């Protein structure tokens, strides 16, 4: 059935144009009629404009997008929620709001971390993950790779799909369809796990959580984990937990064919199957759905990785298309934009089959 919808499209000079590349492969948002939220309420310095390309694609497909900013609240009808690198802790009231929203079922939560370089609270999203009963955790480290990067070791590429074991990689292979190379994570951390008692190394050969956590991509063999904040800036009361979150910076390697790899293969992005709530969580070491440093794009910023082509936009779209389905009754959709982000807004009407 043909339906009309109205959507707001922000045009920021150079940003949308930067998404065009002669090496691009076809990728688009395939669902419509959903409500998508971006939480920017716990970011001391945020650039909401970085999400404009993804927002344009979401609204262009007939979805509604909202920001959660100074006035807290997650509407019940939000289908997917992005946590955009929060760097202070959520209150108990806010954590309960996450729980009430997620327990309705059928929700997708994307939690993004960041490098711990000059940032002591990159693990703030862990409070949300704990509240929901998730095993996944943001590690308090910085990942660098001297080989696969976009001009600097901290502009790291995630290059490996899944664990490298077909027994566990069915979902990872599906989510990386069309990708002939990796994608750039600018200044990222890695993902680990907490089983209720111990913090766990999620690399293959160390620990896996079958049917629960799926590693989608890892950084390369030569990636290193650095404890940039030296674990002493977070406060004495939290020292033990902070040290545990530095686990990857204190390990010698992972078992593999031919012996032990000295470094590498730290999880860059994982999926957690929240069967209790019939929901899904994506945890990534960077906000790769952001256009910052061309992460949500198919061109790298500096052209130093893979001839200047990477697949961040493809990976994000694949993940969203896999876990989100069009609303059964498509209705009018629009985007709400904070005043500080508005450039030029056009109301556009078109038909969608």
C-alpha positions as CSV (number, residue, x, y, z in Angstrom):
1,X,0.0,0.0,0.0
2,X,1.3,3.5,-0.9
3,X,1.5,5.9,2.0
4,X,2.8,9.5,2.2
5,X,5.0,10.6,5.0
6,X,6.7,13.8,5.9
7,X,10.2,13.9,7.3
8,X,12.7,16.6,8.3
9,X,16.1,16.6,6.6
10,X,19.0,18.7,7.8
11,X,21.5,19.9,5.3
12,X,24.9,20.7,6.6
13,X,27.3,21.8,4.0
14,X,29.9,19.2,3.2
15,X,28.6,16.6,5.6
16,X,26.0,14.8,3.5
17,X,28.2,15.4,0.4
18,X,31.0,13.6,2.3
19,X,28.9,10.4,2.3
20,X,29.3,10.0,-1.5
21,X,32.1,7.9,-2.7
22,X,32.9,6.3,-6.1
23,X,33.8,3.1,-4.2
24,X,30.5,2.9,-2.3
25,X,28.4,-0.3,-2.3
26,X,24.6,-0.2,-2.1
27,X,23.4,0.2,1.5
28,X,20.2,1.7,2.8
29,X,17.8,1.7,5.8
30,X,15.1,-1.0,4.9
31,X,12.6,-0.4,7.7
32,X,10.0,2.3,8.3
33,X,7.4,3.5,10.7
34,X,9.6,3.2,13.8
35,X,10.7,5.7,16.5
36,X,14.5,5.9,17.1
37,X,16.0,7.9,20.0
38,X,19.6,9.3,20.6
39,X,20.5,9.9,24.2
40,X,22.8,12.9,24.4
41,X,21.9,13.8,28.0
42,X,25.0,12.5,29.7
43,X,27.7,13.8,27.4
44,X,29.6,16.9,28.7
45,X,30.5,17.9,25.1
46,X,28.4,16.4,22.4
47,X,28.0,17.2,18.7
48,X,24.5,16.2,17.8
49,X,25.2,17.2,14.2
50,X,27.5,14.1,14.0
51,X,24.4,11.9,13.8
52,X,22.8,13.9,10.9
53,X,23.8,11.5,8.1
54,X,22.3,8.5,9.9
55,X,19.3,10.5,11.0
56,X,18.8,11.6,7.4
57,X,18.8,8.0,6.3
58,X,16.5,6.9,9.1
59,X,13.9,9.7,8.4
60,X,14.3,9.3,4.7
61,X,13.1,5.7,5.0
62,X,10.0,6.9,7.0
63,X,11.1,6.7,10.6
64,X,10.8,9.2,13.4
65,X,14.0,10.3,15.3
66,X,14.1,12.1,18.6
67,X,16.9,13.3,20.9
68,X,16.9,12.8,24.7
69,X,18.7,15.7,26.1
70,X,18.4,17.9,29.2
71,X,14.9,16.7,30.0
72,X,15.2,13.0,30.7
73,X,12.6,10.5,29.5
74,X,12.4,7.4,27.3
75,X,9.0,7.3,25.6
76,X,7.5,3.8,25.7
77,X,7.1,3.7,21.9
78,X,10.8,4.1,21.2
79,X,11.9,1.1,19.2
80,X,15.7,1.6,19.2
81,X,17.8,3.8,21.5
82,X,21.4,4.9,20.9
83,X,23.6,5.8,24.0
84,X,26.1,8.2,22.5
85,X,29.2,7.7,24.7
86,X,27.8,9.0,28.1
87,X,30.6,10.1,30.4
88,X,28.8,10.5,33.7
89,X,26.7,8.0,35.5
90,X,22.9,7.6,35.2
91,X,20.8,8.2,38.2
92,X,18.8,5.4,39.8
93,X,15.6,7.0,38.4
94,X,17.1,7.0,34.9
95,X,18.3,3.4,35.3
96,X,14.8,2.3,36.3
97,X,13.5,4.1,33.2
98,X,15.8,2.1,31.0
99,X,14.6,-1.1,32.7
100,X,10.9,-0.3,32.3
101,X,11.4,0.7,28.6
102,X,13.5,-2.4,27.7
103,X,11.3,-4.9,29.5
104,X,8.4,-4.2,27.1
105,X,10.2,-6.4,24.6
106,X,11.2,-6.0,21.0
107,X,13.7,-3.2,21.8
108,X,17.1,-2.5,20.4
109,X,19.7,-0.7,22.6
110,X,23.0,0.4,21.1
111,X,25.7,1.3,23.7
112,X,28.8,3.1,22.5
113,X,32.1,3.4,24.4
114,X,35.2,5.5,23.9
115,X,38.9,5.4,24.5
116,X,39.9,6.0,28.2
117,X,42.4,8.6,27.1
118,X,41.7,11.7,29.3
119,X,38.3,10.3,30.1
120,X,37.8,8.5,33.4
121,X,34.1,7.8,33.0
122,X,33.9,6.0,29.7
123,X,32.4,3.0,31.6
124,X,29.3,5.0,32.6
125,X,27.2,2.9,30.2
126,X,28.1,-0.2,32.3
127,X,25.5,0.9,34.8
128,X,22.8,0.6,32.2
129,X,24.1,-2.8,31.1
130,X,24.2,-4.0,34.7
131,X,20.6,-2.8,35.3
132,X,19.3,-4.8,32.4
133,X,21.2,-7.9,33.4
134,X,23.6,-7.9,30.5
135,X,27.0,-9.6,30.6
136,X,28.7,-7.2,28.2
137,X,30.8,-4.4,29.6
138,X,32.8,-1.4,28.2
139,X,36.4,-1.9,29.1
140,X,38.4,1.1,30.5
141,X,41.2,1.0,28.0
142,X,42.4,2.5,24.7
143,X,42.9,0.4,21.6
144,X,45.7,1.2,19.1
145,X,46.9,-0.7,16.0
146,X,50.1,0.2,14.3
147,X,49.3,-1.7,11.2
148,X,45.6,-1.3,10.4
149,X,44.6,2.3,10.9
150,X,43.6,5.5,9.2
151,X,46.9,7.4,9.6
152,X,47.4,7.0,13.3
153,X,47.5,4.0,15.6
154,X,44.5,5.2,17.6
155,X,42.4,5.6,14.5
156,X,42.0,1.8,14.6
157,X,40.4,-0.5,12.1
158,X,38.2,-3.4,13.2
159,X,39.3,-6.0,10.6
160,X,38.3,-9.4,11.8
161,X,34.8,-11.0,11.6
162,X,33.5,-12.7,14.8
163,X,35.7,-15.2,16.7
164,X,37.1,-16.7,13.6
165,X,35.2,-19.9,14.3
166,X,32.2,-20.9,12.2
167,X,30.6,-22.5,15.2
168,X,30.0,-19.1,16.7
169,X,30.1,-16.7,13.8
170,X,26.8,-17.2,12.0
171,X,25.4,-13.9,13.2
172,X,28.6,-12.0,12.6
173,X,28.8,-13.2,9.0
174,X,25.2,-12.1,8.4
175,X,25.8,-8.7,9.9
176,X,28.9,-8.0,7.8
177,X,27.3,-8.9,4.5
178,X,28.9,-6.9,1.6
179,X,32.0,-5.9,3.6
180,X,35.2,-6.7,1.8
181,X,37.3,-4.9,4.4
182,X,36.9,-3.5,8.0
183,X,35.8,-0.2,9.4
184,X,37.4,2.6,11.4
185,X,36.8,3.0,15.1
186,X,38.3,6.4,16.0
187,X,39.9,6.3,19.4
188,X,38.0,3.3,20.7
189,X,37.9,1.0,23.7
190,X,37.1,-2.8,23.6
191,X,34.3,-4.9,24.9
192,X,34.6,-7.5,27.8
193,X,32.1,-9.4,29.9
194,X,31.1,-9.7,33.5
195,X,29.5,-13.0,34.6
196,X,28.2,-11.8,38.0
197,X,31.5,-12.6,39.8
198,X,34.4,-12.1,37.4
199,X,35.3,-9.8,34.6
200,X,36.1,-11.9,31.5
201,X,38.3,-11.6,28.4
202,X,36.0,-12.1,25.5
203,X,38.6,-13.1,23.0
204,X,38.4,-16.6,21.4
205,X,40.3,-19.1,23.5
206,X,39.6,-17.2,26.7
207,X,35.9,-17.1,27.2
208,X,32.7,-17.2,25.1
209,X,29.1,-17.0,26.1
210,X,27.2,-19.2,23.6
211,X,23.7,-18.1,22.7
212,X,24.2,-14.9,24.7
213,X,27.1,-12.8,23.4
214,X,28.1,-12.8,19.7
215,X,31.3,-11.0,18.8
216,X,30.6,-9.2,15.5
217,X,34.0,-7.8,14.8
218,X,37.4,-7.6,16.5
219,X,40.4,-5.4,16.0
220,X,43.4,-6.9,14.2
221,X,46.2,-9.2,15.3
222,X,48.5,-6.4,16.1
223,X,46.1,-4.3,18.1
224,X,47.2,-3.3,21.6
225,X,45.2,-2.4,24.7
226,X,46.6,0.5,26.7
227,X,45.6,1.7,30.2
228,X,45.8,5.4,29.4
229,X,44.2,6.7,32.6
230,X,46.5,4.5,34.8
231,X,43.5,3.4,36.8
232,X,44.1,6.0,39.5
233,X,41.8,8.8,38.5
234,X,38.5,7.2,39.2
235,X,38.6,7.4,43.0
236,X,39.7,5.0,45.7
237,X,36.2,3.6,46.3
238,X,36.1,2.3,42.7
239,X,39.7,1.3,42.3
240,X,39.1,-2.5,42.4
241,X,36.4,-2.3,39.7
242,X,38.4,0.1,37.6
243,X,41.4,-2.2,37.7
244,X,39.1,-5.1,36.6
245,X,37.9,-3.0,33.6
246,X,41.6,-2.7,32.6
247,X,41.8,-6.4,32.1
248,X,42.8,-6.3,28.5
249,X,45.8,-4.0,29.3
250,X,47.2,-6.7,31.6
251,X,46.9,-9.9,29.6
252,X,49.7,-11.5,27.7
253,X,47.8,-12.9,24.7
254,X,45.3,-15.4,23.5
255,X,45.7,-19.0,22.6
256,X,45.5,-19.7,18.9
257,X,46.8,-21.9,16.2
258,X,50.6,-22.1,16.4
259,X,50.8,-20.8,20.0
260,X,49.9,-17.6,21.7
261,X,49.4,-14.3,19.9
262,X,51.2,-11.6,21.9
263,X,48.4,-9.0,21.4
264,X,45.3,-8.4,19.4
265,X,41.8,-9.6,18.5
266,X,40.1,-7.5,21.1
267,X,36.3,-7.3,20.5
268,X,35.3,-4.1,18.8
269,X,31.6,-4.7,18.6
270,X,29.3,-7.4,20.1
271,X,25.7,-8.3,20.1
272,X,24.0,-9.6,23.3
273,X,20.8,-11.6,23.1
274,X,18.6,-10.5,25.9
275,X,16.2,-13.5,25.9
276,X,14.6,-12.5,29.2
277,X,13.2,-9.4,27.6
278,X,13.0,-10.5,23.9
279,X,15.4,-7.7,23.2
280,X,18.8,-7.0,21.7
281,X,21.9,-5.0,22.8
282,X,24.7,-3.8,20.6
283,X,27.9,-2.7,22.4
284,X,30.6,-1.0,20.4
285,X,34.0,0.4,21.3
286,X,33.1,3.6,19.5
287,X,30.0,5.4,18.3
288,X,30.6,4.2,14.7
289,X,27.0,5.3,13.8
290,X,28.4,8.9,14.1
291,X,29.8,10.8,11.2
292,X,32.7,11.9,13.4
293,X,36.0,11.2,11.5
294,X,33.9,9.6,8.8
295,X,33.0,6.6,10.9
296,X,29.4,6.3,9.4
297,X,30.6,6.5,5.9
298,X,32.4,4.5,3.2
299,X,35.4,6.9,2.8
300,X,38.0,7.1,5.5
301,X,39.0,10.6,6.7
302,X,42.7,10.3,5.8
303,X,42.7,7.7,3.1
304,X,45.3,5.6,4.9
305,X,43.3,2.4,5.4
306,X,42.3,0.1,2.5
307,X,42.9,2.7,-0.2
308,X,40.6,5.1,1.6
309,X,37.6,2.8,1.7
310,X,36.0,1.3,4.8
311,X,32.6,-0.1,5.7
312,X,31.3,1.6,8.8
313,X,28.1,2.8,7.2
314,X,27.5,-0.7,5.8
315,X,28.0,-2.4,9.1
316,X,25.7,0.0,11.0
317,X,22.9,-0.3,8.3
318,X,23.3,-4.1,8.3
319,X,22.9,-4.2,12.1
320,X,19.8,-2.0,12.1
321,X,18.2,-3.7,9.2
322,X,18.8,-7.1,10.8
323,X,17.2,-6.3,14.2
324,X,14.5,-3.8,13.3
325,X,11.4,-4.4,11.2
326,X,9.0,-2.0,9.8
327,X,6.0,-1.1,11.9
328,X,2.9,-3.2,10.9
329,X,0.8,0.0,10.4
330,X,3.0,2.7,8.9
331,X,1.9,6.1,10.0
332,X,3.1,9.7,9.5
333,X,6.8,9.9,10.6
334,X,8.9,13.0,11.3
335,X,12.1,14.0,13.0
336,X,12.4,16.3,16.0
337,X,15.7,18.2,15.9
338,X,17.2,20.2,18.8
339,X,17.4,23.9,18.1
340,X,21.2,23.9,18.4
341,X,21.6,21.5,15.5
342,X,19.2,23.0,13.0
343,X,20.8,24.2,9.8
344,X,18.2,24.2,7.0
345,X,15.2,22.1,7.3
346,X,13.1,21.0,4.4
347,X,9.8,19.2,4.5
348,X,9.7,16.6,1.8
349,X,6.8,14.5,0.7
350,X,7.3,11.3,-1.3
351,X,5.7,7.9,-1.8
352,X,7.1,4.7,-0.4
353,X,6.0,1.4,-1.8
